[in-house]
């Protein structure tokens, strides 16, 4: 991928150009629809992430080498994918990650089931010291000082950390009155059409009685304290603005929203 879109700078393969454009002046429609869709520029990452991305010391080099693992350890959601394991069996070439079918993001209950260690979003409602201990238990090849500083950063800079904590408090208080209570994180339009904001951590989101079947439109992020017995993990719609920010927490460390169906068209 070495050909940039002249409008947004997204990288493409030359073969992805539109049929009406030339190799000398390729045009692409998959990224920004020829400059019609404009996303706000990402702000600078907060510290210590910014330093770890550019510094030349031992800690920063180790972080960049294992950045994917650090991100997965700190993500709110998990990655669901069927990968082709047979392609790397020969070991005669570079490692290849080939996806069979769809790639998707999954969300579970905010409370770990009995006998199961907490993970992903569950760790954001735990005591930070216990959450760090659990993250290091699963990733004992990583540096604890790096993991701890990034965890503290996200608790402060990523707005969904506070929203998940608030949802947990709401659900805990409502469990006795509403069976299978759910909190729906529903993005509401603001005055600026480019910005779609959730309720603040101090406000109450949408509380609904639920049976584990998902939202009416399937686009809300649904949080529950416990999953109904036998229910699978909840698949997050890739049309939700927070689809990317809940998994790629080190890319969207301030909780920036991505594309959604009503993104502004210029």
C-alpha positions in Angstrom: 0.0 0.0 0.0 2.0 2.9 -1.3 -0.4 5.2 -3.2 -2.0 8.0 -1.2 -5.4 9.5 -1.7 -5.0 13.0 -2.9 -7.8 14.2 -0.6 -7.3 12.4 2.8 -3.9 10.8 2.4 -5.1 7.2 3.1 -2.8 4.6 1.6 -4.1 2.2 -1.1 -2.8 -0.3 -3.6 -2.9 1.0 -7.1 -5.3 -1.7 -8.2 -7.9 -0.1 -5.8 -8.2 3.0 -7.9 -11.6 3.8 -9.5 -12.1 2.5 -13.0 -12.3 6.0 -14.4 -8.9 7.2 -13.2 -5.5 6.6 -14.6 -2.4 5.0 -13.1 -0.6 8.4 -13.4 -3.4 10.2 -11.5 -5.3 7.5 -9.5 -8.4 8.3 -7.6 -10.0 6.3 -4.8 -13.5 6.1 -3.4 -13.3 3.7 -0.5 -11.6 6.0 2.0 -13.3 9.5 1.8 -15.5 9.2 -1.3 -13.3 11.6 -3.2 -13.0 14.1 -0.4 -16.7 14.2 0.5 -16.3 12.6 4.0 -14.1 14.6 6.3 -13.1 13.2 9.7 -11.5 15.5 12.3 -7.7 15.1 12.6 -6.5 13.0 15.5 -5.1 15.0 18.4 -1.6 14.3 19.7 -1.5 11.2 22.0 -1.4 11.9 25.7 1.7 11.2 27.8 3.3 8.7 28.4 2.1 7.2 25.1 3.5 10.0 23.0 7.0 9.5 24.5 6.9 5.8 24.1 6.0 6.2 20.4 9.0 8.3 19.6 11.7 7.9 22.2 14.9 5.8 21.7 15.3 4.4 25.3 15.0 0.8 26.2 11.5 1.1 27.5 10.2 2.8 24.4 11.8 0.3 22.1 10.3 -2.6 24.0 6.9 -0.9 23.9 6.9 -0.4 20.1 8.1 -4.0 19.6 5.1 -5.3 21.6 2.6 -2.5 20.9 0.0 -4.9 19.5 0.2 -7.0 22.7 0.0 -3.9 25.0 -3.1 -2.7 23.0 -4.9 -6.1 23.3 -4.2 -6.1 27.1 -5.7 -2.7 27.5 -8.7 -3.0 25.1 -12.3 -2.8 26.2 -13.4 -5.4 23.6 -11.9 -8.6 22.1 -11.1 -9.4 18.6 -13.1 -12.2 16.9 -11.6 -13.7 13.8 -11.1 -17.1 12.0 -7.6 -17.1 10.8 -5.9 -19.6 8.5 -3.5 -21.5 10.6 -2.4 -23.8 7.8 -0.6 -21.0 5.9 2.3 -20.8 8.3 2.9 -24.6 8.8 5.9 -24.8 6.5 7.9 -22.1 8.2 9.7 -21.4 5.0 8.7 -17.8 4.6 7.6 -14.8 6.7 4.7 -15.2 9.1 1.3 -14.5 7.5 -2.0 -13.6 9.2 -4.8 -14.5 6.8 -8.4 -14.0 7.8 -11.1 -16.5 6.7 -14.4 -14.7 6.7 -15.2 -11.6 8.8 -13.3 -9.8 11.5 -15.4 -8.5 14.4 -15.2 -7.0 17.9 -16.9 -8.7 20.8 -18.1 -7.5 24.2 -19.2 -9.5 27.3 -20.5 -8.8 30.7 -19.0 -6.2 33.0 -18.7 -8.8 35.8 -16.7 -12.0 35.3 -18.5 -15.2 35.8 -17.7 -17.4 38.9 -14.3 -19.0 38.5 -13.3 -16.9 35.5 -10.6 -14.2 35.7 -11.7 -10.7 34.6 -10.6 -9.4 31.2 -11.1 -6.6 28.7 -13.8 -4.1 29.9 -14.2 -5.9 33.2 -10.8 -4.7 34.2 -11.9 -1.1 33.9 -14.5 -1.5 36.7 -12.0 -3.2 39.0 -9.5 -1.6 41.4 -6.6 -0.4 39.2 -4.0 -2.3 41.3 -5.9 -5.6 40.8 -6.5 -4.8 37.1 -2.8 -4.3 36.6 -2.0 -7.5 38.4 -4.4 -9.4 36.1 -3.1 -7.8 32.9 0.5 -8.7 33.9 -0.6 -12.3 34.8 -1.8 -12.7 31.2 1.2 -10.8 29.7 4.2 -11.7 31.9 6.6 -11.0 29.1 5.8 -7.3 29.1 7.1 -4.5 31.3 4.9 -3.8 34.4 6.0 -0.2 34.5 4.9 0.4 30.9 1.6 -1.4 31.4 0.9 0.5 34.6 1.6 3.9 33.1 -0.6 3.2 30.0 -3.4 1.8 32.2 -3.3 5.0 34.3 -3.2 7.1 31.2 -6.3 5.5 29.7 -8.2 5.7 33.0 -7.7 9.5 32.8 -7.8 10.2 29.1 -10.2 7.6 27.5 -13.8 8.8 28.2 -15.2 5.2 27.9 -13.3 4.2 31.0 -15.5 6.5 33.0 -18.6 5.5 31.0 -18.1 1.8 31.7 -17.5 2.5 35.4 -20.7 4.5 35.5 -22.7 1.8 33.7 -21.4 -0.8 36.2 -22.6 1.4 39.1 -26.0 1.9 37.4 -26.5 -1.8 36.7 -25.4 -2.8 40.2 -28.0 -0.5 41.7 -30.8 -1.5 39.3 -30.3 -5.3 39.4 -32.8 -5.8 42.2 -35.5 -3.8 40.4 -35.0 -4.6 36.7 -34.3 -8.2 35.7 -31.6 -8.5 33.1 -31.0 -4.7 33.1 -29.0 -3.2 30.3 -27.3 0.1 29.7 -27.3 1.1 26.0 -24.5 3.5 25.0 -26.4 5.3 22.3 -24.6 8.1 20.5 -26.7 11.3 20.3 -26.2 14.0 17.6 -24.7 17.2 18.8 -24.8 20.7 17.3 -21.8 20.0 15.3 -22.8 17.3 12.8 -19.2 15.9 12.9 -19.4 15.2 16.6 -21.6 12.6 18.1 -21.4 12.4 21.9 -22.5 10.0 24.5 -23.9 11.1 27.8 -21.2 12.2 30.2 -20.1 9.9 33.0 -22.3 11.8 35.4 -25.5 11.4 33.3 -27.6 8.3 33.2 -27.5 6.4 29.9 -30.5 4.5 28.5 -31.5 1.8 31.1 -33.7 -0.9 29.6 -34.9 -4.4 30.7 -33.3 -6.9 28.4 -33.2 -10.5 27.5 -29.8 -10.6 25.9 -31.1 -10.3 22.3 -29.3 -7.0 21.6 -30.6 -3.6 20.7 -33.6 -3.0 18.4 -31.4 -1.6 15.6 -28.4 -3.7 16.6 -26.2 -0.6 16.6 -26.1 0.3 20.3 -23.3 -0.9 22.5 -25.1 -2.9 25.2 -23.6 -3.3 28.7 -24.8 -5.9 31.2 -23.4 -7.0 34.5 -24.0 -10.6 33.7 -24.7 -12.4 30.4 -27.8 -14.6 30.3 -27.0 -18.3 30.9 -25.5 -19.7 27.7 -25.6 -16.4 25.8 -22.6 -15.8 23.5 -20.5 -12.7 23.6 -22.2 -9.6 22.1 -21.0 -8.6 18.7 -20.5 -4.8 18.3 -21.8 -3.3 15.1 -19.0 -1.9 13.0 -21.4 1.1 12.3 -21.1 2.3 15.9 -18.7 5.3 16.1 -16.9 3.7 19.1 -16.3 0.4 17.2 -12.6 1.2 16.6 -11.8 3.3 19.7 -12.9 0.5 22.1 -10.4 -2.0 20.7 -7.6 0.2 19.3 -7.1 2.1 22.6 -3.5 3.1 21.8 -4.5 4.5 18.5 -7.5 6.4 19.8 -6.2 7.0 23.3 -8.6 10.0 23.9 -11.7 7.9 22.8 -12.0 9.5 19.4 -14.9 8.3 17.4 -14.5 6.9 13.9 -16.7 6.7 10.8 -20.5 6.2 11.3 -23.4 6.3 8.8 -24.2 10.0 9.3 -20.6 11.2 9.0 -20.5 14.7 7.5 -20.4 14.9 3.8 -18.8 18.1 2.4 
